[in-house]
């Protein structure tokens, strides 16, 4: 994923950690790369336990929708497209399928409706959205951060 666009992705063998731990790892990397965009004194989750507290379970279909959204649309400027939606949707469906029917999915996003966009932060940036899933011996995370 392109760091210049604020997108961070990671797939790891899940034998070494929990979903919140991997999300925290990706969020920490995003904060390092995007540190110049954070508001001075901004706070956010500091530990995997704090990340876990803001993640909510979602079903596989919602995971496909959110993975597609984060890969194609901008959290800060919702009408701005990053890449082809059809391609991103196919890739999201494939990731969900590869993790399997028993996969478990999480997000910090509770609503992306126009005018009601709501999420709990996993980084120190004003805008962030994450989708993470685990299954089939892997954990995947897609995180988008935006300029404050």
Secondary structure as the mmCIF struct_conf table of DSSP 4:
data_model
#
loop_
_struct_conf.conf_type_id
_struct_conf.id
_struct_conf.beg_label_comp_id
_struct_conf.beg_label_asym_id
_struct_conf.beg_label_seq_id
_struct_conf.end_label_comp_id
_struct_conf.end_label_asym_id
_struct_conf.end_label_seq_id
HELX_RH_3T_P HELX_RH_3T_P1 UNK A 3 UNK A 5
TURN_TY1_P TURN_TY1_P1 UNK A 6 UNK A 6
STRN STRN1 UNK A 7 UNK A 13
HELX_RH_3T_P HELX_RH_3T_P2 UNK A 14 UNK A 16
HELX_RH_AL_P HELX_RH_AL_P1 UNK A 19 UNK A 33
TURN_TY1_P TURN_TY1_P2 UNK A 34 UNK A 34
HELX_RH_3T_P HELX_RH_3T_P3 UNK A 35 UNK A 37
BEND BEND1 UNK A 38 UNK A 38
HELX_LH_PP_P HELX_LH_PP_P1 UNK A 39 UNK A 39
TURN_TY1_P TURN_TY1_P3 UNK A 40 UNK A 41
BEND BEND2 UNK A 47 UNK A 47
HELX_RH_AL_P HELX_RH_AL_P2 UNK A 48 UNK A 54
STRN STRN2 UNK A 56 UNK A 58
HELX_RH_AL_P HELX_RH_AL_P3 UNK A 60 UNK A 72
STRN STRN3 UNK A 73 UNK A 73
BEND BEND3 UNK A 75 UNK A 77
TURN_TY1_P TURN_TY1_P4 UNK A 78 UNK A 79
STRN STRN4 UNK A 81 UNK A 81
BEND BEND4 UNK A 83 UNK A 83
HELX_RH_AL_P HELX_RH_AL_P4 UNK A 85 UNK A 99
TURN_TY1_P TURN_TY1_P5 UNK A 101 UNK A 102
STRN STRN5 UNK A 104 UNK A 107
BEND BEND5 UNK A 108 UNK A 108
STRN STRN6 UNK A 109 UNK A 111
BEND BEND6 UNK A 113 UNK A 113
TURN_TY1_P TURN_TY1_P6 UNK A 114 UNK A 115
STRN STRN7 UNK A 118 UNK A 119
BEND BEND7 UNK A 122 UNK A 126
STRN STRN8 UNK A 127 UNK A 135
TURN_TY1_P TURN_TY1_P7 UNK A 136 UNK A 137
STRN STRN9 UNK A 138 UNK A 146
#
